[in-house]
């Protein structure tokens, strides 16, 4: 599972870098998703404001 999570983060990092590089003047298309992608990349295991879903960012963890 950790290997797959690491692989997915690497893919996301590549996509974010590519968007920043190629779409410099046209960031309006990505203004909603880019902060979420960067937040996802920067979050750690003990982060308070974790992002669980990109399609529904309001989703919260309900476990005790």
Residue pairs with C-beta under 8 A, 6 or more apart in sequence:
9 41
12 37
12 40
12 41
13 41
15 37
16 34
16 37
16 38
16 41
19 30
19 34
23 29
23 30
27 34
33 54
36 51
36 54
36 57
37 54
39 49
39 51
40 51
40 54
43 49
43 50
43 51
50 61
51 57
52 59
52 60
52 61
53 59
